[in-house]
Amino acid sequence: MGGFLIAGYGKACRLLSRPDRPPRKQNSPMKAYTYILKCSDNTLYTGWTTDLPKRLKSHNQGKGAKYTRSRLPVTLIYYETFETKQEAMSREAAIKKLSRPQKERLISSKNHDYQNTTAAKS
């Protein structure tokens, strides 16, 4: 399995080590982002990532989500910053449940410059 050490059987298997990947620093904060894109057809797309500028670039290169590939270019219109990816994923799920008018109110409630995606809000 490509350098993985597995313990257990069937579904009870668990990963013991990853010799092919350096260990992650325990105290290094990894930010995660939930974001909303405006597509060229005026629809909204919500997602999450740990690297916002890279993800926006991949969306616009047609390498992002299947939904956005046929709706290029996309523009970042909203994002939120979280300490963990789990928080960002939960927020993404919550935003996806909102109606379009509710999403528009959420977007307009924030006063941020979303053109500069290299500096995430703190």
C-alpha positions in Angstrom: 0.0 0.0 0.0 2.7 2.5 -0.9 4.6 2.8 2.4 1.6 2.5 4.7 1.7 0.3 7.8 -1.8 -1.1 8.6 -3.0 -2.7 11.7 -6.3 -4.6 12.0 -8.6 -6.4 9.6 -11.1 -5.2 7.1 -13.0 -2.1 8.1 -11.2 -2.1 11.4 -7.8 -1.2 9.8 -6.1 1.9 11.1 -3.1 3.9 9.9 -0.1 3.5 12.1 2.5 5.6 10.2 3.1 7.5 7.0 6.8 7.1 6.1 6.2 8.8 2.8 5.0 12.1 4.5 6.9 14.1 7.1 5.0 14.4 10.4 2.8 17.5 10.8 3.9 20.0 13.4 1.6 19.7 16.4 1.5 23.4 17.2 1.4 24.7 13.7 -2.0 26.4 13.1 -3.6 25.4 9.9 -6.3 27.9 8.8 -9.3 26.7 6.8 -11.7 28.8 4.8 -15.3 28.6 3.7 -15.9 30.6 0.6 -18.6 31.6 -1.9 -17.8 32.2 -5.6 -20.0 34.0 -8.1 -20.0 32.1 -11.4 -20.2 33.6 -14.9 -23.9 32.6 -15.1 -24.5 34.5 -11.9 -25.0 31.4 -9.8 -23.3 30.9 -6.4 -20.9 28.1 -5.5 -19.9 27.4 -1.9 -16.8 25.4 -0.9 -14.0 25.1 1.7 -10.2 24.9 1.4 -7.0 25.4 3.4 -5.4 27.5 0.6 -7.8 30.1 -0.7 -5.6 31.7 -3.5 -4.6 28.3 -4.8 -8.2 27.0 -4.8 -9.5 30.1 -6.6 -6.8 29.7 -9.2 -7.7 26.0 -9.7 -11.4 26.9 -10.1 -10.5 29.4 -12.8 -8.2 27.0 -14.6 -11.1 24.5 -14.8 -9.5 22.2 -12.3 -11.8 23.0 -9.4 -15.3 21.6 -8.7 -17.2 20.0 -11.6 -20.0 22.6 -11.0 -17.7 25.6 -11.7 -15.9 24.1 -14.8 -18.7 25.1 -17.2 -19.3 28.5 -15.4 -15.9 30.2 -15.8 -14.6 32.6 -14.8 -15.6 32.6 -11.1 -15.1 35.5 -8.7 -14.5 35.2 -4.9 -17.2 37.3 -3.3 -17.2 36.0 0.3 -15.1 33.9 2.7 -14.7 33.1 6.4 -11.6 31.9 8.3 -11.6 29.0 10.7 -9.0 27.3 12.9 -9.8 23.8 11.7 -11.0 22.1 8.5 -13.9 20.5 10.4 -15.3 24.0 11.3 -14.9 25.1 7.7 -16.7 22.0 6.4 -19.5 22.5 8.9 -19.9 26.1 7.9 -19.9 25.1 4.2 -22.8 22.6 4.8 -24.7 25.3 6.7 -24.3 27.9 4.0 -25.3 25.4 1.3 -28.7 25.0 3.1 -29.4 28.7 2.9 -31.7 30.1 0.2 -30.2 32.4 -2.4 -31.6 35.6 -0.7 -30.2 34.4 2.6 -26.8 33.9 1.0 -27.0 37.4 -0.5 -27.7 38.9 2.9 -24.8 37.0 4.4 -22.5 38.3 1.6 -23.7 41.9 1.9 -23.4 41.8 5.7 -19.6 41.6 5.5 -17.4 44.6 4.5 -14.2 43.0 3.2 -12.1 43.4 0.1 -12.5 40.0 -1.6 -10.3 41.0 -4.6 -7.1 40.5 -2.5 -7.3 36.7 -1.8 -3.7 36.5 -0.7 -4.5 38.1 2.6 -7.2 36.2 4.5 -9.2 38.0 7.1 -8.2 37.4 10.7 
